[in-house]
Amino acid sequence: MPAPKLRRGDVLLIIDMINTFAFEDGAALAEHANAIGEAVHALRTQCHRQKLPVVYVNDNFGQWRQGFEELLRKVARPGCRGQRLAARLRPTQQDLFVLKPRHSVFYQTPLPTLLDALVAKRLILTGIAADSCVLSSATEAHVRGYALWVPGNAVASLTPQRTSRALAYIRESLGGETADA
């Protein structure tokens, strides 16, 4: 199935891709996240060309005094599992960012207000983990009335099977598009 065309009202969300991967199973998830990095980067580039908003939505990892810039510096350190991915996907000056305390991009974040200001109609969800943060975000986006595109080649989980199950749920239960970007 062909990728949907980008259109006015689309907002690209890059979920949890700025990451240290310093947790149990972090090495495995980092490997899968690196595998989708090029697709996420290409989609971000397309959005930039069409002047569509790009929003990084990232865990704060329980660091309540840390902002997004501090997270970027932490991930850029030599030896960090997420260093290569963060270098590839480092936000540009035109990108926006939101820190989140839990799985969903909506839960206790200013994202709903930002999406209203951006006049968002369809959310393009990319990032990790497809079966956790991306899936809970997709469910809430659906409940809030947003159209969804979750490109299958731009999301990852600990295993390809977990990603496939999440994408099937998004397609079948939430009516989201899951064609590759």
trRosetta pair geometry for C-beta under 8 A, 3 or more apart (Angstrom, degrees):
i j d omega theta_ij theta_ji phi_ij phi_ji
1 179 4.4 -112 101 -97 100 114
2 179 6.3 23 102 -174 23 155
3 151 6.9 9 -125 -113 106 111
3 179 5.0 -170 -97 117 45 117
3 180 6.1 -74 -75 91 100 55
3 181 5.5 75 -123 -142 140 28
4 149 5.3 -113 35 -106 137 143
4 177 5.4 68 -33 118 128 167
4 179 6.5 138 -19 50 73 125
6 10 5.4 -106 -156 37 76 162
6 46 6.1 171 -27 141 151 114
6 47 6.7 -162 -139 -93 148 64
6 50 5.4 152 114 42 136 167
6 52 6.1 -114 180 -25 123 156
7 10 5.7 113 60 -25 56 111
7 122 7.4 62 60 29 99 132
8 52 7.8 -153 -112 -98 37 96
8 121 7.9 55 114 18 62 129
9 119 6.4 -79 -112 123 74 85
9 120 6.3 107 -174 -158 65 31
9 121 3.1 8 167 17 128 116
9 122 6.0 77 118 14 95 80
10 47 7.3 -127 110 -118 115 102
10 52 5.1 -8 81 -155 97 141
10 120 7.7 19 -170 -143 10 76
10 121 7.2 -45 -61 59 41 86
10 122 5.0 -25 -103 72 69 99
10 123 7.8 145 -156 -100 59 18
10 124 5.9 31 -173 -21 105 112
10 149 7.9 -15 -134 27 112 128
11 52 6.9 -159 -98 169 38 95
11 53 4.8 -14 -126 76 87 106
11 54 7.8 172 -169 -88 64 24
11 55 6.2 13 171 4 109 114
11 115 6.4 -136 27 -123 167 86
11 118 5.6 74 -86 124 131 147
11 120 4.4 -41 -7 -115 130 116
11 122 7.5 169 23 86 66 51
11 123 5.7 -27 68 -112 91 65
11 124 7.0 -168 88 22 40 81
12 43 6.3 160 -129 137 139 106
12 44 6.3 -180 123 -99 158 62
12 47 4.7 -88 -9 -68 137 162
12 52 6.6 90 -10 118 98 112
12 53 7.0 -168 32 102 72 55
12 54 4.7 -16 70 -113 111 71
12 55 7.0 164 87 25 57 65
12 124 4.6 -29 -107 70 64 115
12 126 6.8 0 -170 8 92 116
13 55 5.3 -23 -108 73 67 96
13 56 7.9 129 -162 -111 55 17
13 57 5.4 -7 -165 6 104 119
13 105 6.1 -12 -169 -114 147 169
13 123 5.9 6 -5 -171 119 103
13 124 6.7 170 22 79 69 56
13 125 5.3 -13 65 -110 111 59
13 126 6.8 170 86 30 59 69
13 127 7.4 -74 123 -2 79 126
13 137 7.2 -144 114 160 154 148
14 17 5.2 -57 166 18 101 127
14 40 6.1 93 -123 -171 107 122
14 44 6.9 6 -61 -79 132 118
14 54 6.8 23 -12 -178 111 95
14 55 7.3 -177 23 90 74 43
14 56 4.9 -31 69 -107 104 66
14 57 7.1 156 72 23 48 66
14 89 6.7 178 -177 -177 151 131
14 126 5.4 -21 -110 76 60 105
14 127 5.5 122 -174 -63 49 115
15 57 5.3 -17 -106 71 69 97
15 58 7.5 164 -160 -83 40 48
15 105 6.2 -95 -107 -68 111 117
15 125 6.4 8 -14 -165 128 85
15 126 6.6 170 17 85 83 46
15 127 3.3 -173 60 64 73 151
15 128 6.8 -158 101 44 89 40
15 133 5.4 179 160 125 129 120
15 134 5.7 162 66 -82 152 77
15 137 6.4 -141 -99 0 151 162
16 19 5.7 42 168 -67 75 124
16 57 7.5 -28 -35 98 61 69
16 58 5.7 128 -97 -128 42 62
16 59 5.6 37 -111 -8 98 96
16 127 5.2 121 47 167 76 127
16 128 5.1 -99 90 68 116 80
16 129 7.5 -40 78 -16 150 57
16 133 5.5 82 -15 77 139 166
17 33 6.4 166 -129 -168 75 118
17 37 7.5 136 -160 -107 125 78
17 40 6.4 168 -98 153 162 169
17 56 7.4 -101 48 -139 96 99
17 58 7.6 -91 40 -96 52 101
17 85 6.3 -130 177 154 87 120
17 86 7.7 158 135 -88 77 60
17 89 5.3 -32 128 97 130 165
17 126 7.6 -2 -43 119 133 95
17 127 4.9 -115 -44 -123 95 96
17 128 6.6 120 -81 12 64 96
18 56 6.4 36 -4 -174 122 135
18 58 5.2 -34 55 -107 102 147
18 68 7.8 62 88 -159 158 85
18 71 5.9 86 131 132 121 115
18 72 6.3 -44 -163 -90 137 67
18 75 5.6 -143 -177 -4 78 167
18 82 7.0 101 -170 158 37 139
18 85 8.0 -168 -101 112 39 99
18 86 5.3 76 -129 -112 73 100
18 89 7.0 -136 -68 95 78 114
18 91 7.9 -39 -58 -24 138 99
19 30 7.5 -154 98 -97 115 84
19 33 7.1 -74 49 -169 135 174
19 58 7.5 -158 -67 -147 75 107
19 59 7.5 55 -106 40 93 110
19 75 6.7 85 61 -112 18 130
19 81 7.9 -42 113 90 84 97
19 82 4.5 -177 83 -99 60 149
19 85 7.3 -10 45 84 88 137
19 86 7.6 -167 32 -63 48 103
19 128 7.3 -46 -22 59 160 130
20 26 7.5 -21 109 -162 68 144
20 61 7.4 35 19 -90 116 161
20 74 6.3 -49 -74 132 116 108
20 75 5.7 -129 -76 -99 65 77
20 80 5.5 -83 -137 -159 75 107
20 81 6.4 80 165 45 49 91
20 82 5.3 -107 -105 12 18 124
21 26 3.6 137 170 179 72 103
21 27 6.7 116 151 -71 122 33
21 29 6.1 -169 -131 78 106 99
21 30 4.0 23 -124 -64 168 113
21 33 7.5 -148 -78 28 127 143
21 80 7.8 122 40 170 88 75
21 81 3.8 -88 69 92 121 132
21 82 5.1 149 -3 -49 99 93
22 26 5.8 107 -52 -138 7 176
22 80 7.7 -62 -50 -144 108 79
22 81 6.8 168 -61 18 63 117
23 26 4.5 121 52 -56 61 114
25 28 5.1 -50 -168 42 73 114
25 29 5.8 71 135 -21 87 103
25 158 5.7 -22 175 -117 133 124
26 29 5.7 -59 -142 42 33 107
26 30 5.9 39 157 -26 68 106
26 81 6.0 122 141 65 109 165
27 30 5.7 -52 -146 33 28 115
27 31 6.7 34 152 -23 61 102
27 81 6.3 -122 -100 -128 59 143
28 31 5.7 -51 -156 28 33 114
28 32 6.8 23 152 -10 64 104
28 158 5.6 43 116 -150 123 80
29 32 5.8 -57 -151 41 37 107
29 33 6.0 39 151 -22 70 108
29 128 6.2 107 -178 -172 109 148
29 129 6.6 -66 -136 -86 123 109
29 156 7.3 140 -159 118 67 110
29 157 7.6 -58 -119 176 90 31
29 158 5.7 -48 -78 -92 85 67
30 33 5.5 -54 -141 39 31 113
30 34 6.3 36 157 -22 65 103
30 81 4.5 -90 -94 159 163 114
30 82 6.3 -123 -122 -77 111 65
30 85 7.2 -141 -157 -15 81 137
31 34 6.0 -53 -151 32 26 111
31 35 6.8 31 149 -24 59 105
32 35 5.5 -51 -154 28 36 118
32 36 7.0 19 155 -7 65 103
32 128 7.3 119 98 -105 105 124
32 156 3.8 169 144 174 105 134
32 157 6.8 -56 133 66 161 27
32 158 7.0 -170 4 -125 151 17
32 159 8.0 -118 -78 -77 149 14
32 160 7.9 -167 -124 -64 123 65
32 163 7.9 -167 -175 -47 137 134
33 36 6.3 -66 -154 41 34 99
33 37 6.7 62 145 -55 65 90
33 82 7.8 -20 97 -117 146 87
33 85 5.7 7 125 -112 109 158
33 127 7.8 7 -131 -162 100 56
33 128 5.1 -50 -93 -43 106 141
33 156 5.4 -156 -78 62 47 139
34 37 5.3 -25 -154 -14 39 125
34 84 6.4 25 -116 94 118 119
34 85 5.4 -114 -92 -74 72 106
35 156 6.5 118 63 -92 102 145
36 39 5.2 -57 -167 43 68 113
36 40 5.8 67 137 -23 87 103
36 126 7.5 -176 149 -172 126 99
36 153 6.4 168 -128 159 90 54
36 154 5.4 129 -177 -136 115 32
36 155 6.6 -179 -141 12 165 8
36 156 4.9 -155 -10 -33 134 114
37 40 5.8 -59 -147 39 31 109
37 41 6.1 31 157 -20 67 109
37 85 5.3 -135 -95 -130 133 84
37 88 5.0 51 172 99 127 152
37 89 6.3 -119 -150 -41 92 111
38 41 5.6 -54 -145 38 30 113
38 42 6.2 32 156 -20 65 106
38 88 7.7 -71 -75 -179 53 141
39 42 5.8 -52 -145 36 30 111
39 43 6.4 29 156 -17 63 107
39 126 7.7 -164 111 -141 95 128
39 151 6.6 -157 158 121 125 133
39 153 4.4 -171 -109 124 164 98
39 154 4.3 -134 118 -82 117 81
39 180 7.3 -89 -140 -168 137 91
39 181 5.2 128 -176 52 99 120
40 43 5.9 -58 -149 38 30 110
40 44 6.3 33 152 -21 65 106
40 89 6.2 -4 108 -104 123 127
40 126 4.8 145 -114 156 97 143
40 127 7.0 79 -108 -70 140 59
40 154 5.0 127 -73 -150 70 99
41 44 5.6 -54 -149 35 30 113
41 45 6.4 34 152 -21 64 105
41 88 5.8 -80 -70 159 136 99
41 89 6.0 -122 -80 -90 88 76
42 45 5.6 -52 -150 34 32 114
42 46 6.6 34 151 -19 64 102
42 181 6.6 149 88 121 107 123
43 46 5.6 -49 -150 34 35 113
43 47 6.5 35 151 -18 65 103
43 124 7.0 -154 173 145 134 141
43 126 6.4 161 69 -59 150 153
43 151 6.7 -161 -78 12 149 157
43 154 6.0 8 -7 -104 147 154
43 181 4.6 -55 -74 -164 116 154
44 47 5.7 -55 -150 36 33 111
44 48 6.4 36 151 -21 65 104
44 54 5.4 61 -139 -122 88 148
44 89 7.3 131 -9 -139 159 83
44 95 7.8 -9 -157 -90 118 126
45 48 5.6 -51 -149 34 32 113
45 49 6.5 34 153 -21 64 103
46 49 5.7 -53 -151 33 32 112
46 50 6.4 10 158 0 66 110
46 181 8.0 -167 20 -180 145 112
47 50 6.1 -69 -146 50 30 97
47 52 4.1 -92 -157 71 83 105
47 53 7.3 -57 171 73 123 20
47 54 5.2 124 104 -64 142 101
47 124 7.9 -153 -76 51 129 146
48 51 7.4 26 -177 -77 32 34
48 52 7.7 -80 -50 47 20 70
48 54 6.9 -23 -63 -19 78 133
48 92 7.1 41 -104 42 137 152
48 94 6.6 115 -126 75 96 142
53 96 6.5 -4 -170 10 106 122
53 118 5.0 -57 2 -142 160 138
53 120 7.7 -80 53 -83 131 98
54 91 7.7 178 113 -134 116 90
54 92 8.0 59 66 39 138 98
54 94 7.3 72 38 109 105 90
54 95 4.6 -50 90 -118 106 91
54 96 7.0 160 88 27 53 74
55 95 7.2 164 -94 -173 27 80
55 96 4.6 -26 -109 77 77 102
55 97 6.8 158 -165 -92 64 28
55 98 6.3 15 176 2 111 104
55 111 7.3 118 152 -127 151 98
55 114 6.8 118 -113 131 147 142
56 68 7.3 114 92 -146 125 133
56 91 5.5 -89 -20 -75 139 126
56 95 6.2 52 -15 157 100 124
56 96 7.2 -171 24 94 69 48
56 97 4.3 -15 65 -110 99 87
56 98 7.3 176 90 28 55 59
57 97 7.4 171 -78 -158 36 57
57 98 4.9 -9 -112 66 78 99
57 99 7.9 162 -159 -99 54 15
57 100 5.7 39 174 -22 93 122
57 105 4.3 26 153 -129 162 109
57 109 7.2 54 -145 176 110 168
57 111 6.4 15 -106 -86 129 135
57 137 7.7 128 93 -115 150 148
58 68 6.9 115 47 -119 131 92
58 71 6.5 148 121 137 147 164
58 97 6.9 -14 11 -164 107 105
58 98 7.6 156 24 83 64 51
58 99 5.9 -37 74 -113 80 62
58 100 6.8 171 83 21 27 86
59 99 7.4 17 148 -161 15 76
59 100 6.0 -54 -98 71 42 84
59 101 7.8 69 -148 -138 66 14
59 133 7.7 -95 -54 -100 103 148
60 63 5.5 -136 160 54 83 73
60 64 6.9 71 141 -85 138 41
60 66 6.5 154 -166 73 89 99
60 71 7.6 -110 -131 -71 52 133
60 99 4.3 64 -70 175 101 120
60 100 6.8 -168 -13 67 87 32
60 101 5.9 -24 32 -93 116 56
61 66 7.7 -16 58 62 98 144
61 71 7.7 141 15 -115 118 111
62 101 7.9 77 -86 -148 48 79
63 66 3.6 7 131 17 122 127
63 70 7.6 -136 134 105 140 129
63 71 7.6 158 67 -80 141 92
66 70 4.3 -125 -156 87 86 137
66 71 6.0 102 151 -54 118 80
66 74 7.8 -3 -155 -20 140 140
67 70 5.3 102 53 9 64 101
67 71 7.2 -118 107 -4 38 91
67 99 7.3 -132 -148 -32 46 142
68 71 5.5 -53 -151 35 36 115
68 72 6.5 40 151 -21 67 101
68 97 4.6 81 -114 120 163 150
68 99 6.1 -149 -67 -56 85 103
69 72 5.6 -49 -150 33 34 114
69 73 6.6 34 152 -18 65 103
70 73 5.7 -52 -150 36 34 111
70 74 6.3 37 151 -21 66 106
71 74 5.6 -54 -148 35 32 114
71 75 6.3 25 157 -14 66 108
71 99 7.7 160 -23 -101 147 115
72 75 6.0 -60 -146 40 28 106
72 76 6.2 29 156 -24 64 112
72 86 6.7 160 -142 -174 67 128
72 90 7.0 80 -147 -134 119 90
72 91 7.7 -91 -92 24 135 100
73 76 5.7 -59 -146 34 29 114
73 77 7.4 51 153 -44 59 88
74 77 6.3 -36 -170 -6 34 114
74 80 7.2 130 145 -104 61 152
75 80 5.4 180 -157 138 42 153
75 82 4.6 -54 -152 94 106 116
75 83 6.3 175 159 -87 67 50
75 86 4.3 130 129 -55 126 163
76 80 7.2 51 54 37 10 143
76 83 6.1 92 -140 -131 28 84
76 86 6.1 -117 -73 106 66 136
76 87 7.2 105 -120 -70 82 82
77 80 4.9 96 67 -27 81 118
77 83 6.9 -109 68 -89 42 116
78 83 7.0 46 -115 -103 28 163
79 83 7.4 97 53 -26 24 141
80 83 4.4 120 70 -47 92 95
80 86 7.9 -4 105 14 129 135
82 85 5.2 -66 -162 51 67 111
82 86 5.2 66 141 -27 92 108
83 86 5.9 -62 -144 39 24 108
83 87 6.3 26 159 -22 63 106
84 87 5.8 -54 -151 32 29 112
84 88 6.6 27 152 -17 62 107
85 88 5.7 -57 -153 36 33 112
85 89 6.1 -7 162 13 69 113
86 89 6.3 -73 -133 57 28 86
86 90 6.1 61 161 -73 66 77
87 90 6.1 -11 -144 -31 26 111
91 95 4.0 -126 -160 73 101 140
91 97 6.3 -71 -73 -57 167 116
92 95 5.2 106 51 -8 67 103
96 114 6.8 162 149 -165 152 139
98 105 7.1 85 87 -166 130 89
98 109 5.2 79 165 -179 125 126
98 110 6.2 -148 -128 58 117 83
98 111 5.1 111 151 -70 177 89
98 114 6.7 -132 -64 4 130 156
99 109 7.3 -168 85 -122 42 109
100 103 7.9 -75 135 76 131 11
100 104 7.2 -144 -170 91 143 44
100 105 5.9 -107 -70 -125 151 42
100 107 6.7 81 -164 64 109 83
100 108 7.5 120 -151 76 71 78
100 109 4.9 -44 -101 -67 82 134
100 111 7.8 -5 -81 -25 108 126
101 107 7.1 -101 60 109 85 101
101 108 5.7 -21 31 83 119 125
101 109 7.7 -173 7 -64 77 87
102 107 4.8 -43 61 93 116 143
102 108 7.1 77 15 36 107 111
103 107 7.0 54 59 17 63 141
103 132 5.7 -114 -138 160 118 84
103 133 4.8 -146 -163 -100 70 64
103 136 4.4 55 126 46 119 155
103 137 7.5 -139 140 -40 76 80
104 107 4.2 99 65 -14 105 103
104 133 7.2 -175 -77 -150 26 62
104 136 4.3 -105 -73 128 85 108
104 137 5.0 152 -144 -80 64 61
104 139 7.8 -82 -106 60 118 94
104 140 5.1 72 -155 -6 135 146
105 109 6.4 -72 169 45 50 153
105 111 5.4 60 148 -41 90 174
105 133 7.5 84 -44 176 78 93
105 137 4.3 48 7 -122 99 122
105 140 7.6 -164 53 67 74 132
106 109 6.3 -141 -160 43 17 103
106 111 5.7 -107 -102 70 51 125
106 112 6.1 60 -141 -50 93 97
106 137 6.7 144 -6 -130 88 70
106 140 4.5 -140 25 136 143 150
106 141 7.5 -178 -41 -61 128 63
106 144 7.3 179 -106 -33 153 143
107 136 7.9 -16 -22 141 123 125
107 140 7.6 -138 -45 -75 78 164
109 112 7.7 129 86 -1 76 76
110 113 5.0 -51 -175 43 79 116
110 114 5.8 83 126 -26 87 101
111 114 5.4 -58 -143 40 36 113
111 115 6.0 36 160 -21 72 104
112 115 5.8 -54 -144 36 30 110
112 116 6.5 34 154 -20 63 103
112 144 7.3 -139 -116 -135 105 152
113 116 5.7 -51 -152 33 32 114
113 117 6.5 31 151 -18 64 105
114 117 5.6 -56 -151 37 33 111
114 118 6.3 24 153 -12 67 110
115 118 5.6 -59 -143 45 33 108
115 120 4.1 -55 -166 21 89 137
115 123 7.6 -31 -125 -81 133 110
115 146 7.8 -56 -179 -83 146 134
116 119 7.5 25 179 -76 34 40
116 120 7.6 -60 -60 23 22 92
120 123 6.4 37 174 -70 129 80
120 146 6.6 -11 130 -118 108 118
121 146 7.0 145 160 -139 28 73
121 147 6.2 13 142 22 76 108
122 146 6.3 130 -123 179 30 86
122 147 3.9 -37 -105 76 90 104
122 148 6.9 -164 -159 -65 80 16
122 149 6.3 40 166 -3 118 100
123 141 5.0 -96 38 -147 145 146
123 146 4.8 32 -4 155 105 144
123 147 7.4 166 21 80 61 53
123 148 6.0 -16 65 -110 86 64
123 149 7.5 -169 94 34 45 67
124 149 4.8 -19 -110 73 76 102
124 150 7.6 162 -162 -84 50 36
124 151 7.1 21 -168 -15 99 99
125 134 5.4 132 151 -151 124 92
125 137 5.9 155 -126 101 138 123
125 138 5.8 -107 15 -74 165 91
125 141 7.3 -148 -52 -5 127 158
125 148 6.8 -14 2 -156 112 95
125 149 7.5 170 21 85 69 49
125 150 4.7 -19 64 -103 101 86
125 155 7.1 30 119 -78 87 125
126 134 7.8 -54 165 -113 8 124
126 150 7.7 165 -75 -148 46 60
126 151 6.4 -2 -92 44 95 103
126 154 4.0 -53 -128 145 107 114
126 155 6.1 -140 -146 -67 47 74
126 181 7.8 1 -92 -41 124 143
127 133 7.1 -55 109 96 116 121
127 134 6.0 172 74 -75 83 108
127 154 7.6 2 -24 148 38 81
127 155 6.3 1 57 -115 34 72
127 156 8.0 -87 153 32 27 76
128 132 8.0 19 157 53 63 104
128 133 6.8 55 116 47 46 121
128 134 7.1 -84 -163 -29 9 112
128 155 7.1 150 -82 -161 45 63
128 156 5.3 -28 -95 69 96 83
128 157 7.1 153 -145 -89 82 38
129 132 4.2 42 71 30 108 107
129 133 5.8 100 38 21 63 90
129 134 6.6 -128 96 7 32 98
129 156 7.0 -66 -130 101 59 58
129 157 4.6 75 -172 -118 95 68
129 158 6.8 5 -138 -25 134 73
129 162 7.5 -16 171 127 111 131
130 134 4.7 -36 -124 55 39 138
130 135 6.4 69 156 -40 50 93
130 150 7.6 113 -138 171 96 128
130 155 4.0 98 -87 149 106 117
130 156 6.1 -179 -21 77 107 8
130 157 4.5 -83 41 -46 93 98
130 162 6.8 141 71 123 102 85
130 163 4.4 73 49 -124 152 73
130 166 4.2 160 139 73 95 152
130 167 6.7 -23 179 -46 135 81
131 134 7.6 23 -8 54 20 97
131 135 5.5 12 -150 -16 27 138
131 157 4.6 41 6 -110 104 143
131 158 8.0 -63 39 19 125 84
131 162 4.3 -76 -22 168 149 100
131 163 6.7 -107 -34 -80 97 37
131 165 6.5 37 -103 76 118 102
131 166 4.2 -134 -85 -60 65 125
132 135 6.3 76 7 33 6 104
132 136 6.6 -16 165 -6 43 108
132 157 7.4 129 0 -122 89 99
133 136 6.1 -55 -138 40 25 104
133 137 6.1 25 160 -17 61 112
134 137 5.8 -61 -149 41 27 112
134 138 6.2 30 154 -23 65 107
134 150 6.5 110 171 -141 119 127
134 155 5.3 74 -120 -140 175 129
134 166 6.7 75 86 162 110 143
135 138 5.6 -51 -143 34 30 112
135 139 6.5 34 156 -21 63 103
135 166 4.7 -107 -73 -146 119 110
135 169 6.7 34 -138 81 116 133
135 170 6.9 -123 -119 -62 74 101
136 139 5.7 -49 -149 32 33 114
136 140 6.6 28 154 -12 64 105
137 140 5.9 -58 -149 41 32 106
137 141 6.1 34 152 -22 66 107
138 141 5.6 -53 -143 36 31 113
138 142 6.3 36 155 -22 64 104
138 148 5.7 72 -147 -141 93 148
138 150 6.0 -22 -94 -60 135 137
138 170 5.1 -40 158 -116 159 109
138 174 5.7 84 149 135 105 177
138 176 6.1 -41 -163 -50 123 157
139 142 5.8 -54 -152 33 29 113
139 143 6.6 28 151 -17 63 106
139 174 6.6 -117 -98 -89 51 131
140 143 5.5 -52 -147 37 36 113
140 144 6.3 29 155 -14 67 109
141 144 5.8 -63 -149 43 30 107
141 146 4.3 -60 178 56 91 126
141 148 5.8 114 106 -84 129 108
142 145 7.9 65 177 -54 29 16
142 146 7.0 -82 -76 58 29 76
142 148 6.3 -35 -73 -30 85 134
142 174 4.3 -109 -80 -150 151 102
142 175 7.1 130 -130 41 117 91
142 176 7.3 -89 -78 -51 112 102
147 176 7.9 133 175 -116 56 65
148 170 6.6 -122 127 -175 143 107
148 174 6.1 3 33 133 153 119
148 175 7.2 119 39 89 107 68
148 176 3.4 -49 95 -113 119 105
148 177 6.7 178 102 26 65 66
149 176 6.6 174 -89 -173 23 90
149 177 4.4 -16 -113 67 77 107
149 178 7.7 179 -160 -76 55 29
149 179 7.6 -39 -154 45 101 81
150 154 7.9 -151 178 71 52 95
150 155 5.9 1 175 -25 97 145
150 167 6.5 -158 103 -118 120 79
150 170 5.1 -26 31 153 144 165
150 176 5.4 35 6 150 102 139
150 177 7.3 163 28 84 58 54
150 178 5.4 -15 75 -107 86 75
151 154 4.0 46 82 22 112 114
151 155 7.0 151 78 -10 60 89
151 178 7.1 134 -125 -166 18 44
151 179 6.7 -36 -122 92 69 50
151 180 5.5 64 -169 -152 93 31
151 181 3.8 7 -142 -40 161 88
152 155 6.8 -70 -142 38 27 97
152 163 7.6 107 -158 153 77 111
152 167 5.4 42 -106 -123 94 153
152 178 5.0 66 -54 163 96 90
152 179 7.0 -80 5 174 103 10
152 180 5.2 -61 55 -76 92 69
153 180 4.1 41 -2 -136 117 101
153 181 5.9 -120 65 27 103 81
154 180 7.7 130 -13 -151 86 61
154 181 5.1 45 -32 -8 129 129
155 163 6.2 159 110 -145 92 107
155 166 7.4 -114 131 97 138 132
155 167 7.3 158 69 -72 133 102
156 163 5.9 -45 -139 -87 35 136
157 160 7.7 157 57 -87 93 15
157 162 3.8 -116 113 98 150 115
157 163 4.4 -168 13 -59 104 76
157 166 6.6 141 -48 -2 137 137
158 162 5.8 44 51 27 79 151
159 162 4.7 99 59 3 83 100
159 163 7.2 -147 96 -2 48 85
160 163 5.5 -55 -151 38 38 114
160 164 6.2 42 152 -23 70 104
161 164 5.6 -51 -146 35 32 113
161 165 6.5 32 155 -18 65 103
162 165 5.9 -51 -148 35 32 111
162 166 6.5 31 154 -18 64 106
163 166 5.8 -57 -150 37 31 110
163 167 6.3 28 155 -17 67 108
164 167 5.8 -57 -145 39 29 109
164 168 6.3 33 155 -22 64 106
165 168 5.7 -54 -148 34 30 113
165 169 6.5 31 153 -19 64 105
166 169 5.8 -55 -153 35 32 111
166 170 6.4 32 151 -19 66 106
167 170 5.6 -51 -146 35 34 113
167 171 6.2 32 155 -17 66 108
167 178 4.6 108 -167 -151 103 148
168 171 5.8 -58 -147 40 29 110
168 172 5.8 8 164 -3 68 117
169 172 6.2 -64 -130 49 24 97
169 173 5.2 -20 -173 23 66 119
169 174 7.1 50 137 -3 69 102
170 173 7.3 -49 -97 53 11 82
170 174 5.0 -42 -153 45 49 124
170 176 4.2 -44 161 52 95 132
170 178 5.9 119 87 -72 117 116
171 174 7.5 25 -10 53 9 80
171 175 7.7 27 -169 -128 32 12
171 176 5.9 -86 -83 70 41 75
171 177 7.5 51 -109 -125 82 17
171 178 4.9 -66 -66 -5 109 126
